[in-house]
């Protein structure tokens, strides 16, 4: 087993990407926390919290497969330059509306929805771009480090955001997020490649889309792992949208406490990602995936019953660790096993079930929270995950030895 946590950073292009993404994602997580706090302030509603999260992810449900086809057709760096510039413009617009005191919850919903459309092209392009920066040899490490910077920012961003909201107000978070996109745009512009990526023969969009789906359908192990991700996205991840309710109403810790709670989940996720980066590979991906899924779901169930702030933060560390270990392991499996010319399309299917199912889950869990209360809704969804994962293991035991 190879132990080299940062081998992908020996590639100049990936170093630029790593630095730019680190800065930009801190701003993104500040934006996410501030957006949730803003919606709660405007509506005092758990349903609207879930609705905004849902509308931000809903475009992925309908457009991500098309985004994967586009990612396989175009120069990925150019695609990312466009998507990052559009994201900067949308963040700036929200900052101006909040700063002017003119913002309504419907402004937030519309901007979140448009940003979701941008992400349907950005995410498969960004995921499938990693191999062009690091090559096959360091691909697994690059994927794990990409997850690490996402979750490192998940610790830092909310912590800064919570303090900043208390000290300077919500508007500052949105302006800082808008400015942070300049880092990744600069990194993309500074990249240099020895040769232009080879152009492949293109076919009608629907034919190319079907090719990607057919590959997954005829690879049973991959299909079941993607099913696992879909259950996690549908029933487990929606707890994030309800975190402001846990912070304010269940635990009584306010915006600063919310930042620490979100940072706790991010700390666990960062630990999981760095572990995967360090060990280099996971031989039994099936066992790793299922174990992590069970552990995170059980921790989420215990979190729903906790009324102790320190205990809740500790449980969120475990939730974050389990979720990122499961998701990064499946991501690695896809990226390493899928042919180069299909990577964007297969990653778009992963994006569809990873992020596209979240709006459906947010609406389901948000509606349950409205009628049952937020803690009970999360308890029900976490319990459902445990039951479904148990059924999958019973049906397909050989996945544990994959």
TORLO-474115 format. One record per residue: residue in three letters; x, y, z of N, C-alpha, C in turn. Coordinates in steps of 0.02 Angstrom, whole numbers, plus 32768, in hexadecimal, padded with zeros to 4 digits. Layout:
residues N
ALAXYZXYZXYZ
...
//
This chain:
residues 402
UNK802A7FC48000800080008000802C803E8000
UNK801B806E7FD5804380AA7FCE802A80E27FFC
UNK80588102802080458138804D806581798033
UNK803E81A48015805781E47FFD801D82147FF8
UNK8013823B802C7FD6826380327FD082987FFD
UNK800782B67FE7800382F17FBC802782E77F79
UNK802882AA7F5F804D829D7F21803282C57EE6
UNK7FF182D27EE47FD482F67EAB7FED833E7EA7
UNK8005835A7EDF801C839F7EE0805F83A97EBD
UNK807F83737EA880BC837C7E8180AD83967E3B
UNK806E83947E26805A83AE7DE5804783F87DEC
UNK806884237DC6805E846B7DCB8015847F7DC1
UNK7FF584637D8F7FAF84767D817F8184647DBB
UNK7F8E842A7DDA7F6484177E127F7284427E4F
UNK7FB084587E577FBF84867E8F7F9884C67E87
UNK7F9584E17E4A7F6F851E7E3D7F2485127E4C
UNK7F0C84D97E367EC684C77E427EB984C07E8C
UNK7EE6849F7EAF7EE084927EF77EDB84D47F1E
UNK7F0985027F0F7F0A85437F327ECB856B7F21
UNK7EBA85707EE17E8085977ECD7E40857B7EE9
UNK7E3885397EE77DFC851A7F037DF885237F4E
UNK7E30851F7F707E3085277FB97E13856A7FCD
UNK7E29859F7FAA7E1085E37FB97DC785E97FA6
UNK7DB685D37F697D7285DB7F507D3F85B47F7B
UNK7D5285787F907D23854E7FB57D1785687FFC
UNK7D48858A80197D3C85AA80597D0485DD8051
UNK7D088605801C7CD28635800E7C9086138001
UNK7C9185DA7FDE7C5385B67FCF7C31859E800F
UNK7C588584803E7C3A856C807C7C2285A580A9
UNK7C4585DE80A67C2C861980C97BE9862E80AC
UNK7BE4862D806A7BA6863D80477B6E860E805C
UNK7B7E85CD805F7B4B859C80717B2F85A880B7
UNK7B5C85B480E77B4585C1812B7B1D8602812E
UNK7B358637810E7B128677810F7ACF867280EC
UNK7ACB864C80B77A8C864380937A58862180C0
UNK7A6C85ED80E37A3E85CB81117A2685F98148
UNK7A55862081647A42864E819A7A158685817F
UNK7A21869D814279F886D0812379B186B78118
UNK79AA867A80FE7968865E80F1794286548132
UNK7964863C81657943863381A6792D867681C2
UNK795586AA81B8794486ED81D07908870A81AA
UNK790686FC816878D08717813E788E86F28148
UNK789186B08156785486888155784486658196
UNK7877865981C1786E863381FF784E85EF81F0
UNK786585CE81BA7845859181A27879855D818F
UNK7873852181AC789D84E88199788D84D38151
UNK784D84DB813D783A84C880F9785F84F280C6
UNK7862853480D17885856080A178D0855380A0
UNK78EC854180D97933852D80DA793E84F380AA
UNK791484C180AF791B84868084790A8498803B
UNK78DA84C5803178C684D77FED790084FA7FC8
UNK792285287FEA795A854B7FCA799185197FB8
UNK79A184EB7FE779D284B87FD879BC848D7F9E
UNK797C847D7F9C796284537F66796784757F23
UNK795484B57F20795684D97EE0799D84E37EC7
UNK79CD84E57EF57A1284EB7EE17A2D84AB7EC1
UNK7A0E84737ED37A2584327EB979F784167E83
UNK79BA84307E7F798884137E50799F84137E07
UNK79C184487DEE79D784457DA87A0584097D99
UNK7A2B83F37DCB7A5783BA7DC17A2F837B7DB2
UNK79F383777DCF79C8833D7DC479B583377D7A
UNK79AD836F7D587995836F7D1479CB837B7CDF
UNK7A02839B7CF37A3283B27CC17A7883947CC8
UNK7A8683707CFE7ACA835A7D097AE3832A7CD3
UNK7AB882FF7CB97ACE82D07C857AE282F67C46
UNK7ABF832B7C377AD283567BFE7B1483787C0D
UNK7B1C838D7C4C7B5B83AC7C5F7B96837D7C56
UNK7B8B833C7C627BC0830B7C577BD283037C0E
UNK7BA183057BE37BAE83017B9B7BD7833E7B85
UNK7BC483797B9E7BE983B67B8D7C3183B27BA6
UNK7C3A83987BE37C7E83927C007CAA83657BD6
UNK7C8D83317BB77CB483047B8D7CC383227B48
UNK7CA083587B367CA783757AF37CD683B17AF0
UNK7CDA83D77B267CFD84187B247D3E84157B4C
UNK7D66844A7B457DA384527B6E7D8C84627BB5
UNK7D9D84377BE37D81843C7C277D97847B7C4B
UNK7DD484927C407DEA84CF7C617DC0850A7C4B
UNK7DB1850F7C0B7D8785457BF27D4085427C0E
UNK7D2785057C147CE584FC7C327CE485167C7A
UNK7D1885067CA07D1B851B7CE67D2485667CED
UNK7D4885857CBF7D4F85CE7CC17D0B85F07CB9
UNK7CE185D57C8E7C9E85F17C847C7385E77CC1
UNK7C7385AA7CDC7C47859C7D157C5C85C27D53
UNK7C9D85CA7D5E7CB485EE7D997CA586397D94
UNK7CAA86557D587C99869C7D4E7C4F86A87D5A
UNK7C25867A7D427BDD86817D4E7BCC867B7D98
UNK7BEE864E7DBB7BE286467E037BF586867E29
UNK7C2C86A57E147C4186E47E337C0C871A7E29
UNK7BF0871E7DED7BBD87507DDF7B7F87467E09
UNK7B6A87087E127B2E86F97E3A7B3987087E84
UNK7B7486F87E9D7B8487087EE37B8487537EEF
UNK7B9E87787EBE7BA087C17EC47B5A87DE7EC4
UNK7B2E87C37E997AE987DB7E967AC687D17ED9
UNK7ACE87977EF87AAE878B7F397ACB87BA7F6E
UNK7B0C87C57F6D7B2B87F27F9D7B0E88397F97
UNK7B0588507F5A7AEA88937F4F7AA288977F69
UNK7A7A88657F5A7A3488657F707A2F88667FBD
UNK7A59883D7FDD7A58883C80267A71887E8042
UNK7AA6889880257AC288D8803C7A9289128036
UNK7A68891180027A3689457FF779F8893C8022
UNK79F28903804379B688F6806B797A88E58040
UNK798688D18002794F88C47FD37942887A7FC9
UNK7969884F7FEA796488077FDD792487E97FFA
UNK790787BB7FD678CF87937FEE78E287497FE6
UNK78BB871E800478CA86D77FFF78C786C07FB7
UNK789D86E17F8D789786CC7F4878D586E07F20
UNK78F587177F32793687277F13796886F07F22
UNK796A86DA7F5F799986A57F73798A86657F4C
UNK794B86547F45793786177F22794C861B7ED8
UNK793F86537EB8794E865A7E70799A86577E65
UNK79C0867B7E8D7A09867B7E857A2586357E93
UNK7A0B86137EC67A2285CF7ED57A1385A07E9B
UNK79DA85A97E7B79C7857F7E4379F5858A7E07
UNK7A0385C97DF77A3085D77DBF7A7685BC7DCD
UNK7A8C85C47E0A7ACD85A97E1D7ACE855D7E16
UNK7A95853D7E247A8F84F57E1A7A9784E17DD2
UNK7A7C850A7DA47A8484FD7D5C7ACD85017D49
UNK7AF085347D627B37853B7D547B5E84FE7D6D
UNK7B4B84E67DA87B6E84AD7DC57B64846C7D9F
UNK7B2D84677D797B22842A7D527B5884217D1C
UNK7B7784577D077BAE84537CD77BF284567CFA
UNK7BF4847A7D327C3484827D567C4B84417D77
UNK7C1F841E7D987C3483E47DC17C5083AB7D97
UNK7C2C83927D647C4B835C7D3C7C8A83737D18
UNK7C8C83B27D037CC883CC7CE47D0383CE7D14
UNK7CF783E57D527D2B83EA7D847D4483A57D9A
UNK7D1483777DA47D2883347DBA7D5183107D85
UNK7D3C83157D467D6082F17D107D9E83167CF9
UNK7DAA83547D127DE5837B7D017E2283647D29
UNK7E1783437D617E4E83317D8D7E8283057D69
UNK7E6A82D57D417E9982A97D1F7EC582CF7CEE
UNK7EAD83067CD17ED6832E7CA47F0C83547CC8
UNK7F0283607D097F3483847D307F6883567D4F
UNK7F5583197D627F8282EE7D877F9582AE7D63
UNK7F70829A7D307F7D825B7D0E7F6282207D35
UNK7F6781E67D187F4A81A97D367F6E81957D77
UNK7FB0819F7D787FD781877DB17FC181A77DF3
UNK7FB281E77DF27FA0820A7E2F7F55821C7E32
UNK7F2D81FA7E087EE6820B7E057EC382007E47
UNK7ECE81C67E657EAC81B77EA47EBE81EA7EDA
UNK7EFE81FC7EDD7F13822D7F0E7EF482717EFF
UNK7EF182837EBF7ED382C37EAC7E8A82C77EBF
UNK7E6582907EB67E1E828F7EC97E1682977F14
UNK7E3F82737F3A7E3B82787F837E4D82BE7F9B
UNK7E8182DC7F7E7E9483207F927E5F83537F7E
UNK7E3D83477F457E0683727F327DCF836F7F66
UNK7DC083337F7F7D8F832C7FB57DA9834D7FF5
UNK7DEA834980007E078366803D7E0083B2803E
UNK7E0E83D380057E08841C80057DBF8432800B
UNK7D92840A7FEE7D4B84197FF57D378418803E
UNK7D4E83E580627D3983DD80A77D64840580D7
UNK7DA2841680C37DC8844580EB7DA6848980EB
UNK7D8F849D80B07D6984DC80AB7D2884D880D2
UNK7D0D849C80D67CCE849280FB7CD8849E8146
UNK7D168497815E7D2584A781A47D3084F281AC
UNK7D5B850D81817D70855381887D3985838176
UNK7D188576813D7CE685A581247CAD85B38155
UNK7C8A857E816D7C54858A819D7C6B85AA81DE
UNK7CA7859781F67CC185B482347CCB85FF822B
UNK7CEB861381F37CF4865A81E57CB1867C81DA
UNK7C85865A81B57C43867681A67C1A868381E4
UNK7C1B865482137BF4865E82507C0D869A8278
UNK7C4F86A1827E7C6C86DB82A17C5D871B827B
UNK7C63871982397C59875482107C11876D8212
UNK7BE1873E82127B9A875182177B8E87758259
UNK7BAA875A828E7BA1877982D07BC287BD82D4
UNK7BFC87C582B27C23880382B87C1188388284
UNK7C04882382467BFC885382107BBB884B81E8
UNK7B96881681F47B58880C81D17B5F87DB8196
UNK7B2687C7817B7B23879481477B4387AD8106
UNK7B3A87EC80F67B51880780B57B9B87FA80A9
UNK7BC4880080DC7C0C87F780D47C1D87B180BA
UNK7BF8877F80D17C05873A80BB7BFB8733806F
UNK7BC6875280557BB8874C800E7BEB87717FE4
UNK7C0287AB7FFB7C3587D07FD67C7887AB7FD6
UNK7C8A878D800E7CC8876880117CC5872B7FE3
UNK7C8C87097FE17C8586D17FB47C8E86E67F6B
UNK7C6F871E7F587C7687367F137CBF87437F02
UNK7CE387627F307D2A87717F247D5587327F21
UNK7D4086FE7F467D6A86C17F4A7D6D869C7F07
UNK7D3D86A67EDB7D4086847E9A7D7B869B7E70
UNK7D9686D67E7F7DCF86EF7E597E0B86C07E60
UNK7E10869D7E987E4A86717EA47E4986367E74
UNK7E1086157E6C7E0E85DB7E407E1185F17DF7
UNK7DF4862A7DE67DF986437DA17E4286527D90
UNK7E6686727DBE7EAD86807DB27ED5863F7DAA
UNK7EC6860E7DD57EE985CE7DD07EDE85AC7D8D
UNK7EA185AD7D747E92858F7D337EB785B37CFB
UNK7EB985F57CFF7EDB861C7CCA7F2686107CCA
UNK7F4386017D047F8C85F87D097FA285B17CF5
UNK7F7485837CEC7F86853F7CDB7FA6853B7C96
UNK7FD4850C7C8E7FF485007C4E7FF384B57C3F
UNK7FE184A37C027FE0845D7BEE800F84547BB3
UNK8031841B7BB28061840E7B7D804084097B39
UNK800583EF7B387FE183E97AF87F9783EF7B05
UNK7F7284057AD37F2A840B7ADA7F0C83C57AE1
UNK7ED783BE7B0A7EB8837C7B117E9F83637ACD
UNK7EA783227AC07E9283097A7F7E4783117A74
UNK7E3583227A387DEE83287A267DD482E47A12
UNK7D9B82D27A2B7D7E82927A197D44829D79EA
UNK7D32826879C77CF9826B799A7CB9827279C3
UNK7C8E82A179B07C5082AC79D47C15828E79AE
UNK7BE1827D79D47BA4826079B97B6A828979D3
UNK7B2D827C79BC7AF3829F79D87AF1829A7A24
UNK7ADB82CF7A457ADF82D27A8E7ABC82987AB0
UNK7A8182857A997A5C824F7AB97A81820C7AB2
UNK7AA282027A797AC881C47A707B0381C27AA1
UNK7B2581F97AAA7B5D81FB7AD97B4581F37B21
UNK7B0C820F7B317AF082087B747AE081BE7B81
UNK7AC3819C7B517AB281567B597AF0812A7B60
UNK7B26813D7B407B6481177B467B7D81177B8E
UNK7B7981517BAF7B8F81567BF57B63812D7C23
UNK7B2181307C187AF2810A7C427AFB80BF7C37
UNK7B0880AB7BF87B1180647BE87B4E80487C0B
UNK7B8380707C0F7BC080597C317BB180487C7A
UNK7B8C80737C9C7B7C80687CE27B4D802B7CE9
UNK7B1C80277CBC7AEC7FF07CC07B0E7FAC7CB8
UNK7B417FA97C907B647F6A7C847B9F7F5E7CB3
UNK7BA57F897CE67BD97F807D197BB67F7A7D5D
UNK7B9E7F3E7D707B737F367DAB7B8E7F547DEC
UNK7BCF7F497DFA7BEA7F637E387BE57FAF7E3A
UNK7BF57FD07E037BF080197DFF7BA8802F7E09
UNK7B7A800B7DED7B33801C7DF27B1C801A7E3B
UNK7B317FE77E617B1C7FE27EA77B3D80187ED2
UNK7B7B80297EC37B9B805E7EE97B7A80A17EDC
UNK7B6680AE7E9F7B4280EB7E907AFE80EC7EB2
UNK7ADE80B17EB87AA080AD7EDE7AAB80C07F27
UNK7AE380AA7F447AF380BD7F887AF881097F90
UNK7B1981287F617B2181707F627ADC81927F5E
UNK7AB181777F347A6F81957F2B7A4681947F6C
UNK7A4B815D7F937A2781587FD27A43818B8004
UNK7A85819180077AA481C180337A8E82088022
UNK7A8C82187FE27A78825B7FCD7A2F82697FDA
UNK7A0682367FD279BE823F7FDA79A882458022
UNK79C8821F804F79B0821A809379E0823380CA
UNK7A20823380BC7A50824680F17A68828E80EA
UNK7A7F82A180AF7A9C82E380A67A6B831C80B4
UNK7A29831480AA79FB834C80B879FD836780FF
UNK7A1D8344812E7A22836081717A4683A38171
UNK7A7283AE813F7A9A83EC813D7A6D84298137
UNK7A378423810F7A0A845C810679E6846F8146
UNK79E18441817579BD844D81B379EB846081ED
UNK7A2B846681DF7A5B847782147A4B84B98237
UNK7A3484EE82147A23852B823879ED8521826D
UNK79BE84F28261798A84E4829279A884C182CE
UNK79D4849182C379F5847082FB7A1D84A38325
UNK7A3F84D183027A69850183267A3F8532834F
UNK7A0A854B833179E3857F835279AF85648383
UNK79898532836C794E851C8393795B84DE83BD
UNK798484B083A6798F847183CC79C7847983FF
UNK79FF849783E97A39849D84157A4384E38430
UNK7A23851684117A27855A842A7A6C85798429
UNK7A92856E83F27AD7858783EF7AE185BF83BD
UNK7AAE85D283977AB3860C836A7ADF8602832D
UNK7AED863A830A7B13863782CB7B5A861F82D6
UNK7B7A8635830B7BBF861F83187BC285D48325
UNK7B9285BC834C7B8E8574835A7B80854C831B
UNK7B56856982EE7B48854882AF7B88853F8286
UNK7BB2857382857BF0856F82607C1D8537827A
UNK7C1F853082BD7C4984FC82DB7C2C84B782CC
UNK7BE984B182CD7BC9847182BE7BD7845B8276
UNK7BD0848A82477BDF847982027C29846A81F8
UNK7C53848F821D7C9A8482821B7CAC843E8237
UNK7C86842782687C9383E582867C8883AE8252
UNK7C5083B2822D7C44838281F87C7B838681C3
UNK7C9183C381B57CC783CD81857D0883AF819D
UNK7D1583B481DF7D53839881FA7D54834C81F2
UNK7D1C832C81FF7D1882E481F57D2282D181AC
UNK7D0382F8817F7D0982EA81387D5182F48121
UNK7D728328813A7DB8833581287DE482FB813F
UNK7DD882E3817B7DFE82AA81947DF5826D8168
UNK7DB7825F81527DAB822781267DCE822E80E3
UNK7DCB826A80C77DEB827680867E37826F808A
UNK7E55828B80BF7E9E828780C67EB4823F80D3
UNK7E8B821880F67E9B81D281007E9E81AD80BE
UNK7E6C81B980937E6B819980517EA681B08027
UNK7EB881F0802C7EF1820A80067F3281E9801E
UNK7F3881DE805E7F7581C2807B7F8081798068
UNK7F4B8151806E7F54810A80617F5A80FB8017
UNK7F47812B7FEC7F5281237FA57F1D80FA7F81
UNK7F0680C57F9E7ED2809D7F7F7EAE80757FB5
UNK7E7280607FA47E4B80367FD17E3D7FF57FAC
UNK7E567FBE7FC77E4F7F7E7FA47E077F667FA4
UNK7DE77F697FDD7DA17F517FE17D737F8D7FE3
UNK7D677FA77FA87D3E7FE47FA37CF67FD97FBB
UNK7CDC7F9D7FAE7C977F8F7FC37C907F91800E
UNK7CBD7F6F80317CBA7F6D807A7CC37FB38097
UNK7CF27FD9807A7CFD801E80917CBF80498087
UNK7CA08043804C7C65806B803D7C2B805B806C
UNK7C1C801B80757BE4800980A07BF1801880E9
UNK7C2E800B81017C3E801A81477C3780648156
UNK7C52808E81297C4D80D681337C0580ED8132
UNK7BDD80D081047B9680E480FF7B7080D3813F
UNK7B7C8097815A7B5B808381997B7080AF81D3
UNK7BB080BD81D87BC980E582117BAD812C820E
UNK7BAD814B81D37B94819081CE7B49819381DC
UNK7B23816181C57ADB816181D17ACB8157821B
UNK7AF1812B823C7AE6812082837AF7815E82AC
UNK7B2E818082997B4081BE82BC7B0C81F482B1
UNK7AF081F882757ABC822982677A7D821B8290
UNK7A6D81DC82997A3381C982C37A3F81E0830B
UNK7A7A81D483267A8A81EA836A7A898236836F
UNK7AA18258833B7AA182A1833A7A5A82BD8341
UNK7A2A829C832179E582B5832379C882B38369
UNK79E38287839479CB828283D979F382AC840A
UNK7A2C82C583F57A5982E884237A3D832E8434
UNK7A43834084737A33838484887A6F83A584AA
UNK7AA9838584A17AE8839E84BC7B1083BA8481
UNK7B2483F984867B4A841884507B8D83F58443
UNK7BB683E884767BF583C484697BEB837F844A
UNK7BB9835A84637BAC831884487B95831D83FF
UNK7B6B834E83F07B53835883AC7B8D8365837D
UNK7BBB839083927BF6839F83687C208361835D
UNK7C29833983917C5182FB838B7C3082CB835A
UNK7BEE82C4835F7BCA829783317BCE82B082E9
UNK7BCD82F282DF7BD2830D829C7C1782FF827D
UNK7C4B82FB82A77C8C82E7828D7C8882A1826F
UNK7C66827382927C5F822F827A7C33822D823A
UNK7BFE8254823A7BD3825881FE7BFC826F81C2
UNK7C2382A481CB7C4B82BE81947C7F828C817C
UNK7C9F826A81AC7CD2823781997CB282008170
UNK7C7A81E581887C5B81AD81657C4281BF8120
UNK7C2281F9811A7C07820C80D97C3E821780A6
UNK7C73823B80B87CA7824880867CCE82098075
UNK7CD781DC80A57CF9819D80967CD181758064
UNK7C908171806E7C65814E803F7C66816F7FFA
UNK7C5C81B07FF87C5681D37FB87C9881D67F92
UNK7CCF81E27FB67D1081E67F957D2781A27F7B
UNK7D15816D7F9E7D27812A7F877D0381197F46
UNK7CC281297F437C9D811D7F057CB7814A7ECD
UNK7CC581897EDD7CE081B87EAB7D22819D7E8E
UNK7D4D81847EBA7D8D81687EA47D83812C7E77
UNK7D5581017E8A7D4780C67E617D3280DA7E1B
UNK7D05810C7E167CEE81237DD57D2881407DAC
UNK7D4C816E7DCB7D8081927DA77DB881657D8F
UNK7DC881317DB57DFF81057DA27DEA80CF7D71
UNK7DAB80B97D737D9580817D4A7D7680967D07
UNK7D5B80D37D047D3680E87CC87D6780FE7C91
UNK7D5A80EB7C527D8481027C1B7D85814E7C16
UNK7DBD81697BFD7DC581B27BFA7D8D81D47BD4
UNK7D7881B87B9C7D4681DA7B727D0081D67B8E
UNK7CF681B07BC57CB481AB7BE47CB281CC7C29
UNK7CEC81E47C407CF181FB7C867CC082337C96
UNK7CB982647C6A7C8C829B7C787C4482847C7E
UNK7C3082567C527BEB823F7C547BDC82147C90
UNK7C0A81E77CA17BFE81BD7CDC7C0181E77D1C
UNK7C2E82187D1E7C3182447D587BF2826F7D5D
UNK7BD3827D7D247B9482A37D277B5C827A7D46
UNK7B5E82377D3C7B2D820C7D5D7B3A820A7DA8
UNK7B7982067DBA7B8C820B7E027B73824D7E1E
UNK7B7E82837DF97B6682C57E0F7B1B82C67E16
UNK7AF882A67DE77AAF82A37DE97A9682847E2A
UNK7AB2824A7E3D7A9982297E787AB682477EB8
UNK7AF382637EB37B1282827EEE7AF082C47EFF
UNK7AE882F07ECE7ACC83327EDA7A84833B7EC1
UNK7A7383187E8B7A3183207E6F79F983057E9A
UNK7A0882D27EC279D582B67EED79CC82DF7F2E
UNK79FC830A7F3C79F883327F7979B9835E7F7C
UNK79A683807F44796983A97F49792B83807F5A
UNK792783447F3F78EE83187F5078F183077F9A
UNK792C82F47FB0793482E47FF77927831F8024
UNK793E835A801079318397803878E783A4803F
UNK78C2839B8009787A83A6800D785883728039
UNK786E83338033785082FE805C785F830980A6
UNK789F831280B678B3831A80FC789A835D8117
UNK789A839280ED788183D38103783683D08112
UNK781183AB80EA77C983A480F777BD837C8137
UNK77E58347814077DF8320817E77EF834C81BA
UNK7822837881B2783583A481E977FC83D481FA
UNK77D783E981C7779F841781D2776983F681FD
UNK775C83B681F1772583948213773B836D8251
UNK77788352824F778F8328828777BF834C82B6
UNK77DB8383829E781183A382C27854838E82A3
UNK788583BB82A578C483AF828378EA8372829E
UNK78F3836982E07917832F82F978F782ED82E4
UNK78B582E882E7789582A982D4789C829B828A
UNK789982D0826178A182C6821978E682A98208
UNK791A82C48228795D82AA821C796482638237
UNK79448254826F79478211828A792781DE825A
UNK78EF81F1823D78CC81C4820E78F781B881D0
UNK791581EE81B5793D81E68177797C81BD8184
UNK799D81C881BE79D981A181CE79C8815781D8
UNK7990814A81F9797A81048203796B80E381C0
UNK794C81078193793D80EB8150797D80D9812C
UNK79B18102813279F280F381137A0D80B1812D
UNK7A0B80A8816F7A25806B818D7A00802D8174
UNK79BE8033816E79967FFA815679A67FEA810E
UNK79A8801E80E479B48013809C79FA7FF6808F
UNK7A2D801080B27A717FF680A97A747FAD80BE
UNK7A507F9B80F37A4F7F5581097A307F2880D4
UNK79FA7F4080B579D97F1A80807A087F108044
UNK7A2C7F4580317A5A7F417FF87A917F0E8006
UNK7AAD7F0F80427AE17EDE80547AC57E988051
UNK7A877E8F80687A687E4D80677A5D7E348020
UNK7A4C7E617FF27A407E4D7FAD7A817E407F88
UNK7AB47E697F947AF27E667F6C7B2E7E617F9B
UNK7B357E287FBD7B6B7E1F7FED7BB07E237FCE
UNK7BB77E107F8E7BF87E0F7F6F7C177E547F65
UNK7BEE7E887F6C7C097ECC7F677C3A7EDB7FA0
UNK7C327EB97FD87C5E7EC580127CA67EB08003
UNK7CAF7E827FD47CF27E6A7FC47D0E7E8B7F85
UNK7CEA7EBC7F6A7D017EDD7F2C7D407F067F39
//
